[in-house]
């Protein structure tokens, strides 16, 4: 990994940082394979380009996204859902790269969730000012499996709250290579991302890439 002049040096992974029951941050966990992940992202998005989805309420999301794996998360005026095909092309989503699944499996195990086998990976691109409002991940068929979220590129402020939208979320700065995992009693915790600050990452430029692994079925 090459650092730019103004980049912070991400800390190497040591141990999970517990932020709530069933939720942990793995600082620097993905650093050792960041280039493998980024090359895989480029291959997936060449086949299934990033796009700005429209919410059921007609709002265009500031985050651009794509998917890989057996299922992909999509949104339009008819609702939120998982679909086996990319609505832009009508083709199946690109297969999940082996490195993606391996990282997700290892990260989940570090947080106490063994045998995590995701069938969907959401690829989100944040550019300056893009944000993700507080929400719950509840479109999946089962709440038994955790969510594994990998941060690459510019740092971001991760908002992690409780089981009620009114619970004030804690704020955590996520850097390139950090991984967040939440499940069990925190599986339906409200979470989001504050507006991305301007910056320049040595590898990705003025953007952040987030990989979110889920068991959608």
C-alpha positions in Angstrom: 0.0 0.0 0.0 1.4 3.4 -1.0 0.5 6.5 1.1 -0.1 10.0 -0.4 1.5 13.1 1.1 -1.5 13.8 3.3 -2.7 10.3 4.0 -2.9 9.0 7.6 -1.0 5.8 8.1 -3.7 3.1 8.9 -3.0 1.1 12.0 -2.1 -2.5 11.6 -4.7 -5.0 12.8 -4.4 -6.1 16.4 -7.7 -7.2 17.9 -11.4 -6.4 17.6 -12.6 -3.1 19.0 -16.0 -3.9 20.5 -18.5 -1.0 20.0 -21.7 -2.8 21.1 -22.9 -6.3 21.9 -22.3 -8.3 18.7 -20.6 -5.4 16.9 -16.9 -4.7 16.4 -14.4 -2.7 14.4 -11.3 -4.5 13.0 -8.9 -1.8 12.4 -6.6 -2.4 9.5 -7.9 -5.9 9.0 -8.1 -5.6 5.1 -4.8 -3.8 4.6 -2.8 -6.9 3.7 -5.1 -7.6 0.7 -6.3 -4.1 -0.3 -4.9 -4.2 -3.8 -6.5 -7.6 -4.5 -9.8 -6.2 -3.3 -9.5 -3.0 -5.4 -8.6 -4.9 -8.6 -11.6 -7.2 -8.0 -13.8 -4.1 -7.6 -12.6 -2.8 -10.9 -13.4 -6.1 -12.6 -16.9 -6.3 -11.1 -17.8 -2.7 -11.9 -16.6 -3.1 -15.5 -19.2 -5.8 -15.9 -21.9 -4.2 -13.7 -21.3 -0.4 -13.7 -21.8 1.7 -10.6 -25.1 3.6 -10.7 -27.2 5.9 -8.5 -30.4 4.1 -7.5 -33.7 5.7 -6.9 -35.5 5.1 -3.6 -39.2 4.2 -3.4 -39.9 7.8 -2.5 -38.3 9.1 -5.7 -35.0 10.3 -4.1 -31.8 9.6 -6.0 -29.1 8.2 -3.7 -25.9 10.2 -3.4 -23.9 6.9 -3.1 -23.3 5.0 -6.4 -23.5 1.3 -6.2 -23.2 -2.1 -7.8 -23.3 -5.7 -6.6 -21.6 -9.1 -7.0 -22.6 -12.6 -5.9 -25.7 -14.7 -6.4 -28.0 -11.7 -5.4 -27.7 -8.0 -5.6 -29.6 -5.3 -3.6 -31.6 -2.9 -5.8 -34.0 0.0 -5.2 -36.5 1.8 -7.4 -40.0 3.3 -7.1 -41.4 -0.2 -6.5 -39.3 -0.8 -3.4 -36.1 -2.3 -1.9 -35.3 -5.9 -2.7 -32.7 -8.4 -3.7 -32.6 -9.6 -7.3 -30.5 -12.3 -9.1 -30.1 -10.1 -12.1 -28.7 -6.6 -12.8 -31.7 -4.5 -13.8 -29.5 -2.4 -16.2 -28.3 -5.4 -18.2 -30.8 -8.2 -17.4 -27.8 -10.4 -16.8 -26.8 -12.2 -13.5 -24.6 -10.1 -11.3 -20.9 -10.9 -11.6 -19.7 -13.8 -9.4 -18.3 -12.8 -6.0 -14.5 -12.8 -6.2 -12.8 -15.5 -4.1 -10.8 -12.9 -2.2 -14.0 -11.1 -1.2 -15.6 -14.2 0.3 -12.4 -15.2 2.1 -12.0 -11.8 3.7 -15.6 -11.7 4.8 -15.4 -15.2 6.3 -12.2 -14.3 8.3 -13.5 -10.9 9.5 -16.8 -12.4 10.7 -14.9 -15.1 12.6 -12.8 -12.4 14.3 -16.0 -10.8 15.6 -17.3 -14.1 16.9 -19.5 -15.2 13.9 -18.2 -18.4 12.5 -18.9 -19.9 9.0 -20.1 -16.7 7.4 -21.0 -17.4 3.8 -22.3 -14.3 2.1 -24.3 -14.6 -1.1 -24.4 -10.8 -1.8 -21.8 -8.1 -1.8 -22.9 -4.4 -2.2 -20.2 -2.2 -3.7 -20.8 1.5 -2.8 -18.8 4.5 -4.0 -18.8 7.6 -1.9 -17.6 10.9 -3.4 -17.3 14.1 -1.4 -20.6 15.0 0.3 -22.1 11.6 -0.4 -23.8 10.2 2.7 -25.9 7.3 3.9 -28.8 8.2 6.3 -29.5 6.1 9.3 -31.2 2.8 8.4 -31.5 -0.9 9.3 -30.4 -3.7 7.0 -33.6 -5.7 7.1 -34.3 -6.9 3.5 -32.4 -10.1 4.1 -34.2 -13.4 4.4 -32.6 -14.2 7.8 -31.2 -12.0 10.6 -29.0 -14.9 11.9 -25.9 -13.9 9.8 -23.9 -10.7 10.5 -23.1 -7.8 8.2 -19.5 -7.3 7.2 -18.5 -3.9 5.9 -15.0 -3.1 4.4 -13.7 0.5 4.0 -11.3 1.4 1.2 -10.1 4.9 0.1 -10.9 8.1 1.9 -11.7 8.0 5.6 -15.3 8.2 6.6 -17.4 8.8 9.8 -19.4 5.7 10.5 -22.6 6.3 12.5 -23.7 3.4 14.7 -26.8 3.6 16.9 -29.2 1.4 18.6 -32.4 -0.5 17.8 -34.5 2.7 17.7 -34.0 5.5 15.1 -34.2 7.9 18.0 -31.1 6.4 19.7 -28.2 8.9 19.2 -25.5 7.1 17.2 -21.9 7.0 18.1 -19.4 8.3 15.6 -16.4 6.2 14.5 -13.7 7.3 12.0 -13.0 4.5 9.5 -9.8 4.4 7.5 -8.6 2.5 4.5 -8.5 -1.2 5.4 -10.9 -1.0 8.4 -13.7 -3.6 8.7 -16.9 -3.3 10.7 -18.9 -6.4 11.7 -22.3 -6.4 13.4 -24.8 -9.1 14.2 -26.5 -10.9 17.0 -28.1 -8.4 19.3 -26.8 -5.5 17.1 -27.9 -7.0 13.8 -30.7 -4.5 13.4 -28.9 -1.5 14.8 -29.4 1.7 12.9 -26.3 2.8 11.1 -25.1 5.2 8.4 -22.3 7.3 7.0 -21.8 11.0 7.6 -21.2 13.2 4.5 -17.8 12.3 3.1 -15.2 15.0 3.6 -13.0 16.1 0.7 -9.6 14.5 0.4 -7.3 12.6 -1.9 -6.4 9.0 -1.4 -3.2 7.7 -3.0 -4.8 4.8 -4.8 -8.4 5.8 -5.1 -8.3 9.6 -5.4 -11.3 11.6 -4.1 -13.5 8.6 -3.2 -14.3 5.9 -0.8 -15.3 2.4 -1.7 -17.3 0.3 0.7 -17.9 -3.5 0.4 -20.9 -4.8 2.4 -21.3 -8.5 2.7 -24.6 -10.1 3.5 -26.5 -13.4 3.6 -29.5 -12.2 1.6 -31.4 -15.5 1.3 
